[in-house]
Structure formats: C-alpha cells, structure tokens
C-alpha cells in the first residue's frame, strides 16, 4: 500500500510520527468513508493484523517493523467506530 503523508515531531526521542489523514482521500471526496475507502481501511487492518513484520520504504531507505502483538486490538478499534 502507498501512503502519502508527512512526518511530524514525535512525542518521544526514539519514535517516528507519520501522519496521513483519511487514507489519502480529501475531505470533499464523496467516496470518503464509502466502499472504496472501507476496502482500503480493511486491507490496512489486515496487513497490521497479519502477524508478520511490516516493511516501510521511502526514497531514503526502508525500515522493518516487528509484527504487532496486541490481542484484541481489531475488536477494540471497531468499538471506537473504526
């Protein structure tokens, strides 16, 4: 998946903060929160919940993130309206 966003000042010294709102859809896009947006959202959740490490790449290089180990995270997110 391709994400176009921006890096922001992280809250901790050993952290990175990348922000992309609404999966790249503009606020005026009638498809925001529609079927195509929902497919992208679910695909992202599937990638995060795959149990495998994720690789993030940019022009500068790449970074391998360990697989998240948070039981029930997807259900918790759904309860928040995600």
For each residue, the residues with C-beta under 8 A, 3 or more apart:
1: 40 43 44 47
2:
3: 18 20 23 24
4: 20 24
5: 18 19 20 21 24
6: 18 19 20
7: 16 17 18 19
8: 17 18 19
9: 17
10: 13 15 16 17
11: 15 17
12: 15
13: 10
14:
15: 10 11 12
16: 7 10
17: 7 8 9 10 11
18: 3 5 6 7 8
19: 5 6 7 8
20: 3 4 5 6 23 24
21: 5
22: 25 26 27 32 37
23: 3 20 37 40 41 44
24: 3 4 5 20
25: 22 29 31 32 37
26: 22 29 32
27: 22 32
28:
29: 25 26 32
30: 34
31: 25 34 35 36 37
32: 22 25 26 27 29 37
33: 37 38
34: 30 31 37 38
35: 31 38 39
36: 31 39 40
37: 22 23 25 31 32 33 34 40 41
38: 33 34 35 41 42
39: 35 36 42 43
40: 1 23 36 37 43 44
41: 23 37 38 44 45 82
42: 38 39 45 46
43: 1 39 40 46 47
44: 1 23 40 41 47 48
45: 41 42 48 49 74 77 82
46: 42 43 49 50
47: 1 43 44 50 54
48: 44 45 54 68
49: 45 46 68 73 74
50: 46 47 67
51: 67
52: 67
53: 64 65 66 67
54: 47 48 64 65 67
55: 62 63 64 65
56: 62 63 64 65
57: 61 62 63
58: 61 62
59:
60:
61: 57 58
62: 55 56 57 58
63: 55 56 57
64: 53 54 55 56
65: 53 54 55 56
66: 53 69
67: 50 51 52 53 54
68: 48 49 73
69: 66
70: 73
71:
72: 75 76
73: 49 68 70 76 77
74: 45 49 77 78
75: 72 78 79
76: 72 73 79 80
77: 45 73 74 80 82
78: 74 75 81 82
79: 75 76
80: 76 77
81: 78
82: 41 45 77 78
